[in-house]
């Protein structure tokens, strides 16, 4: 039996598999599979029999690969292919990808054709993007007015404060959230070709949750309230010295919600509580935000609560059982602050 061994590097092998998963045209998929099989040690005859292709077709696939690599396998010169980007054009194109967002492979191929006069097929474009080190994923939203310098100054101040913290001193982070009673569809492992439905409710009732989180020992103090304002925030803060009469100094970091700066709150605040505002537009610096994210994942994402009362019970249960989830809290609530910078 004739053997034609194709030698693929681990990187080339993984690249072929990635492209194969994304390719739409059976003809191109068979070409990729043929090269993978020959790399695995299958003979020409075995490859022909398994892929239901003739010997001339497999030989032609091998010649294509030897001539132009993966790009040659997933393009047809008489249809869409009119050349490849030069090394200089690749560098320029990669710089463009890092400054412009393209939502589809078609947008990318149209851009290449318009700028360089070179046509790439859909699958050729995907292959090119992978070779340049790009993957298809969601963008990440950041506050438009985030100030990098102010955030860095805060982190420096925080680290100094935490390092010098005494036994009768404690840090808390303050924030509120307002989860709505409804299910939030989210990613999950679902059998290919099938759909999984999550029940939703038509009600728009919401909880008003005011909370404190301490990185010193993962302590949380949570209150549900009719409204989050200066009065309810004061009641929450007053719970700290009641719970911890041994503390002589309590530092509370908070966002710039109006009620956190109110005259009423300042006048009624216990003397041993210091309110310290975070830099504007910096939710990334408020540790309790990570707790809210975990709450949404555990209580709301792909979860159905038939009644608002059921939803409230599940929410309160989440907070009551937090202290027993030390492994998750130790990994999630680290004081490694990511700095945002507005573009």
N, C-alpha and C positions, 0 to 999 in steps of 0.2 A: 504494500500500500504506500502511495506517495505521501511523504510528509513535508510540509512547508512550515517550519517553525517561525512564528512571529515573536520577536523579543520586545515586550513592553516593560517600561519602568513602572514601579508602583504608582507614580503620579499619573502616567498616561493611562494605566489600567483604571484607576479611580475616575479619571476624567471621562473615559469612554462610558463607564457605568452611569455617571451623572447625566451625560448627554442622552444616553439611551432612554433613561426614565422620562426625559422631557420631550423626546422627539415625537412627532405626529405621523410622519410618513413611514409606512411599513418597509418600503424599499431601502430607506436610509437605515432603519432599525436593523434589517437583515445584514447590511454591510458591517455595522458595528458588531453584531453578534458573531459574524464570521471571523473577524479579526480577534475577538476575545477567545473564541473556541480554538483558533490556531495557536494563540498564545498559550492556551492551556494544554496543548499537545495533541489535539484532535488531528487526524489525517484529513487530506483534501476530500477523500471519499466519505469519511464519517461526517464531515461538515456539510457536504452536499446532501447526504441522506437526511440528516437532522433538520436542516433548514429548507429541504425540498427545493434545492437549487441545483442547476447543472454545473459541470466542471468548469466550463468556460466562464460562467458568471462569477464563480469563486475566484478563478484565476484573475479575472478583470478587477475584482475587489482588491486583491493583493497588490496588483500593479498600481491601482489608485492610491492605496495607502503608502506604498513605497515611493510614489511620486510626490505626494503632497500632504501626507499625514491625515489627521482627523478631518481637517477642512475639506480635503479632496473627497472624503467619503460621504460628506453630507451636502455637497453642492454638485450641480450639473452645469457645465459650462454653457451649454446651448440654451439654458433657461434663465438663470439669474446671476450666474457668476461672471464677473468682469475684472477679476484681479483681487489681490490682497493688499492690505495696508503695509506700507514699508515700515521699517523699524522707527524711523523719524515720525511717521504718521501715527504709529502706535503710541509713542510718547505723548504726542499732542492730543490724541484722542482720549488717552487715560486722564490727562489733565482736565479735559472737557467733562469727563464723567464725574470727576471729583468736584466740579463747580456747578453742573447742571443735573437736575433730576429727570430721569426718563422712566415712565410708568410701564412701558411695554417694549418688547423686543422690536416691534415694528417701528416705534418712535426712534429707536437707536439706529436701525438699518436705514431709515429715511434720512436721519441726520448724517450718517456716513456717506450716503449717496449724494446728498446735497453739498456737503463740505469737501469730500475727496473725489467724488465722481466714481465711486466703487460700489457695486451692488453685492449685498450679502442676503442670503435666504434667511428665513426665520431661525432655522436650526443652526445655520452658520453663525448668525449673530449671537445666539445663546452660547455657542462654543467659544466664540471670540471673547465674550464677557467673562466666562469662566477662566479662560487662559490668562486674562488680565487681572484675575483675583477678585472679581465682583460676584456677589450673590444677590438673589432676589429676596428682600425682606422689608418689613415695615420701617418707615421713618419714625423718628422719635421726637415728640413734641417737647419743646422747652419754652419757658417764659420769654416773651419777646423783649422784655426790658431788664433781663438779668445782668448784673454787674459783676464781672469776674474778680476785679480787684477787691470789692467790698466782701465778696464771699470768701476769698482767700484770707483777708484780714480777720474775718469772723472765725474761720477754722483755726487760725493761729492763736487767737484769744481763747477759744474754747479749749484747745489742747493744753494751754498754760493753766487755765482754770481747773480743768479736770485733774491735772497732775498735782496741783497744790491743794486739792479738796481734803478737808479734815473729816474726822469721824462723825462730827455733829453737823455736817453740811451735806446737802444733797441737791442734785440737779434734776429738773423735770422739763419735759417738752409738752406744750399745751396746744391743742387744736380741736376743732369740731368737724363732724361730717354729718351728712344728711341722706342716708341711703333710702332709696325708694323701694317700696314693696313690689318687686317684680323679679323675674328671672332674667339673667344675662347670659345669652348663648356665648359659648367660648370654645376654644379648641379642645378636642378629645380624640382618642384613638378609636376610629370607626372603620368597620370593614369596607374595603374598597368596593365602590359601586352601590353602596347603601347609604341611607340617610338616617340620622337619629334626631328625633324631634324633642324639644324641651317645652313643657307647658308654660304658658305665661298667664298673667292675670291682668284684668282691665283697670284695676284700681291704681290710684296714684298716691296713696297714703305714704308718708315717709316718717322715719325716725329722726329725731334731733339728738345727736350724741355728742356730748362734751367730754373730752378726755385728757388725762395726764399720763405721761410715760416717763419712767426714770431709767436711764442707762446704767445706773449704779447697781441695780439688782433686778431689772426687768419688771419692776412694780408698775401696775396700771391702776388708775382711779378713774372709773367710768360712771357717768351720770346721763340718764335720758331726761329730757326736759321738753316742755311745750315750746320753748323758744330759746335759742342761744343768744344771750345778750349780756350786758354788764352784770345784771343781778344773778343770773344762773352761773356765770363764770366766777363771780365772787364766791358763791356757795361751793363751787367745785374746789377753788383754791383754799377756802377755809377748812376743807376736809383734810388737808395735809398736816397742819399742826395738831389737829384733833387726833389724827391717826399716829402722828410721830411727835409727841411733846418733847422728845429728847433733841430735836433738831433746833439749832440756834440760827442757822442760815439756810434758806431755801431759795435756790436760783431757778427761775422759770423762764425758759425761752419760748417765745410766741411769735406768731405772724403779725401782720399789721392790720388785722381787723379793727374797725373803729372802736368796738366795745373794750378791746384790750388797752386802749389809751384813754378811756373815759375818766372824767373827774370823779365820778361816783366810785369807780373801782379803786382809784388811787387813794381816796379818802378813807375807804372802808378796809383796805387791804391790811392783813396782819403785819406787824412791824418787822418780822423776821423773813418776809418774802420779798425777794428782789425780782422785778419784772424786767426781762431783757429782750428787746425786739430783735428778730432775725433781720438780715438784709432784705430789702424789698424784692419781691418776685423770686423768692428762693425756697420753694417747698422742698427742694432737694436737701436742704439743711435741717429740716424739721423731722427728727427721727420717727415721730409718731405717724407720719404719713406712710411709712412702710407697714405699720400696724394696720392702717386702714386698707392698704392694698391686700394684705393677707386676709383681712376680714371679707373683702369683696370676693376673693378667690374661694374661700371656704364656705361662705354663707350665701353668696349670690350667683356666682358663676356656675351655670349648668345645674342650679338648684331650684326646686319648686316648693313654695310655701303657700298652701291653699288659702289661708286667711292671714290678715295683718297680725293677728295675735300669734299665729304660728311663726310668722317672720320675726316678731319681736322676741319670742321665746328663744328661737335659734340664735338671734343676735346676742342676747344676754348670756346664753350658754357659751358662746364663743369666748367672751371675755372672762367668764368664770373659770374656764378650763385652761386659760393661757399659761398659768404658772406651772402647769404640768407638761408643757411643751418646750422644755429648756433647749433641746437640740435645735429646734427651728428658730427660737429666739436668739440663740447664740450665733447662728449663721446669718440670720436676717438683719438683726439690729446692731450690726457692727458700726463703730464710729468712724468708718472710712467714708468721708463725705465726697460725693462727686460734684465737681464744680461745673456749673453751666455758664456758657458765654453766648450772648446774643450775637447773631451773625450780622 
